[in-house]
Amino acid sequence: MNEGTNSCKNCGNRFQGNYCNRCGEKVYTDHDKSILRFFEDALHFVTHFEGTFFNTLRAIFSQPGRLSSDYCDGLRKKYFKPLPFFMLLVVLYLIFPLFTGLNMPFSYYLQKNSYAAKVTTAKSGINIDSALSVIYQSEEQQNIVNEQEVFVYQTKAMNTLIESDEKLLAIEHNFNKKSEKISKILLIILLPLTALVLWLLSLRKRRYFFDHLVLATELNSFYLLFSFFILPLLLTLFYKLFPASITKSVGEAAVGIFAYLVVASFAAKAFRLFYRDRWWWAVLKSLLLVIAHYFIVQVIYKFILFAITFHYST
């Protein structure tokens, strides 16, 4: 072996210098085994993580689309990579769930999803559709017209039905337990589906699908940040500052519309910077995107979530 040539302990490659030119493994010396070096590595990780993480946050909130534009142009060193950043938000959401968000209870699916009612009927032997018909008739007899009160009444009636049967109760318990984690991990499917919508809306731009996927990741990262971190904190503050008579009038639909209007505003600005769209087209595209995104979340995502969770809980 020539002087100055090292043998990589990871892959066996012979090379010169401090790093293997095949796998990147570092040549460690006595200095690397010192206690000081141990803490230097920790400090480097913290400062590097802090720098890239906050640079990414700053770019997302100050200039929507800048992160994606720079990343696709090869300017990546100062940012957190889009996909790891999105997954980090998912992990934070998993650890610190400030909002129920997309993790809906088993009873919700029985009320809203015909597929859920069908497979639950087959598994438990209880005709869910017939039970729902009885609940609806009882609701009509009591002349309940307020949307929120209707939902509360149906939920209570469905919970009573579930608690009356051991099989249903066992399914509900297992479903709700598994759904808490699956619902958050499954958020990854929002990325390719959103990217597909962006690709369809920007066919004339002739960009790689990779570019649309990067922007879709930034858009969904903002969606997570605002809808499941910032908005719950704002709502908590709102409920504390204003009397119950005002806060009671703010329903789930109003909150959802507000959230998507903010996302649409973010998307319009991102389209202006990333695609160089004119304002009118950027606004129109953003509205079409949030409509498609709502369908993706409420129909496709929730269907897949229920199917997977039900499969693993029965």
N, C-alpha and C positions, 0 to 999 in steps of 0.2 A: 504494500500500500504506500503511495507517495506521501511525503510529509505534508501535513495540512489537510489530508483527505480523511473524512469521517465516514463511519458506517452507521446508517440510520437504524436505531433500535426498534423503530416501528415497522418499517417495511424492508429493511436490509439493503437499501440503495446506498451506493458510495457517492459522496459529493464533497465539495469544498465550500467552506463558509459556515455560518451558524445555523442555517435552516436547510432542511432537505428539499431539493428541487422537485421531488416527486410527490411527497405527501405533506410537506410543510412542517414536519416535526423539528423542534428546536434541539440544539446541542446544549445540554445542561452542564454547568461547571460547578465548582465548589461554592462560588458566590450565589448561585441559584438555590443552594440548600441552606442559606443563612436565614435566621429569623427575620432580619430586616427585609430581605427579599420577599419573604412570605407576606409581610404586611404591605410591601410595595405593590405586589400583585393585587391585593384586595383594594388598595386605594385606587389603582389604575382602573379596576373594574367599575368601582363606584363612580369615579369621575367620568369615565367613558360612557357608562350607562346613563348617568344624569345628563350629560351633554347631548347625546343623540336623542334621548327620550324627550327632553324639553325642547330641543330644536324641532322635533317632529310635531309636538303639540303646538308650538308657536306657529309653525308653518300652516298647520291645519286651520287654526282659528284666525290667523291674521290674513292669510292669502289662500283661500280654497282653490285647490288644483295645483298649487306650486309644488307640493311634495311629489305628486304624481308626475308632473312635467319634468322636474329635475331628475327624478329617478329614471324615467324613460330616456332621458338625454344622457344618462351616464354619470350624473352628479349625485353620488350616493353616500359618500363617506360620512357626511355630517348628520345623516338621518338614520333613524331606526328603519330596518327593512319593513315594507308595508304589511306583509303577511305575519311576521313575528309580532309586529305592533298590534295588529288586530287580535291575534291569539292572546297576547298579554292582556288586552282589555277583556276578552272572554274569561280569562282566568281570574282577573280582578272582580268581574261580575259574578263569577262562581263563588269566590271567597266572601265578597261583600255585596250580597244581593239587596240593594236599596229599594228595589221595585220588583213586584211579581213578574212584570214584563210579559214575556211570551210563555212562561211556565204556567199553563192553565190547569186547574184541577180536573180530575176525572169526570165529575158531574157536569162540567162545562161542555165537554165533548158529547156527552149523552144528550144534552139539550140542543146543541148546535150542529152536530155532524151525523148525517144519516148512516154513514159507513160505521161510525162508532156504535150507534144503536144496533145495527145489524150484527156486527161481530160479537158484541156483548150479549145479545139475545142468544146467539148460537153457543156461546161459552157458558152462560149462566142458566139458560133455560127459561129466563123471564122475558116476556115480550115487552121490550122497552118502548116500542111505538104505541102499544096499547096503554101503557102507563103514562106516557106523555099526553095522550088524548084525554085521559081522565084529568090530568093536571091542568090542561088547557080549558077544559069544560068548567072545572072548579074556579079557575081564574076569571072566566067570563061571568060566572054567576056572582062573583064578588065585585064586578065592575071596576077592576083595576086598570087604569089607563096610562099612568105614568110609566115611562120606559124603564126607569131605574127600579121602581117598585115591582114591575112585572118580572124583571130579572131576579130580584131578591126573592120574590114569592116562588118562582119556578125552581130556583136553586135550593131553597129550604125544602120544597116538596120532593125534589129529586134526592136530596140528602136523606130524607126520611125513608124513601123507598130503598136506597142503598143500605141503610142501617138495619132495615127489616129482613135482609137476606144475608146469610153468612158468606155465600159465594161472591156476591156483589161487593160486600164489605172487604173481603180478602183481595179481590181484584183492585178495588179503589186504593187500598193501603199500599200494595205493591206498585201500582201505577204511579201514584203521587210521589212515592219515595224515589223511583228511578227517573221520573220525568224531570226532577229538579236538576240533575246533572246532564241528562241527555239533551234537554231543551237548549242548554247553553253551548254544549259541544257542537250540536247540529247547526249552530249559526253559521258555520263555515260554508254551508250550501248557498247562503245568500250571495257569496262572492261570484261564483260562475254564472248564477242566474241573473244577477244585476249586470254583469259584464256582457251577457248576451243581449240584454235590453240596450245597453250603450252601443254595442256593435250595430244593432239594427237601426238605432237612431242616428248613427254617424257613418253610414255606409260610404258616403261620398268622400269622407276623409281618408279612406284607404289606409288605415292604421292597422298594425298587428293586433291580434286579439289580446296579446300580452299587455299592450298599452291600456286597453279597455278594462282588463282585469286589475291592473294597478290602480286605475281611477276608481273602479268599483270597490276596491279594498279601502281606499281613502274615504269614499262616501259612506260606506257601511261602518267604518271606524267612527266617523262623526255621528252617524245614527245611533251607535252604541253609547258614545260619550254623552250625547245630549239626552236621548230618550231614557237611558237607564242609570245615569249618574247625575247629570245636571238637573233635568226636569224633576225627578223625585225630591231633590233638595229644594227647588223652587216651590213645588207644591206644598211641601212641609212648612216652609216659611209662610206661604199664602194662607194655609189653614190656621196658622197661629195668629196671623195679623188681622184676619177678617172674621166677622161673626159667622155662626153656623148658617144663618139665613142666606148669606151670600155664597159661602162655600158649597152648600148643598145643591145650589143651582148649577154648579160646574160639574157636569157629568163626564163619563169616560169618553164619550164621542167628542166632546169639546176639547178635551186634553189631547186626544189622538189627532184631531184636525190641526190644532196648534203645533204639535210636534212635527207633523208632515209639512206644514207651511214653512217652518224653520229649516227643515231638511231641503225643501224645494228652493229656498233662498240660497242656501249653501251650494246646492247643485248648480244653480244658474251662474253663480260667480265662478265656480270651478270650470264650467263649460266655456265661459268666456276666456279663461286663461289657458286651459288645456287644449281645447279644440279651436280656439280663436273664433268662436261663433259670434254672430251679431247679437245684440241684446234681446231683440224680439224672439229670435230662434232659440237662444239660450233659455229664456223664460219658458217658452212653449215646451222645449225638450225637458226641462226640469219638472213641469207639471205632468207630462206624459210619464216621466220616470217614476214619480211618487205614486201615480196611479198603478203602474206596473209593480212597483215595490210593495205596495199595499196588498195587491193580489198574490204576489210571491209569498209574503209573510202570512197573510190570513188564510190562504187556500193551500198553496203548495207546501210551505214549511210546516204548517200545523197538521196537514194530512200525513206527511212523512213522519213527523214527530209522534203523532198518535199511533200510527202503524208500527213503528219501531218499538216504542215504549210498551204498547199493548202486547206485542210479541214476546218481549223479555219479562213481562210481569205476570204472564198467565201460563 
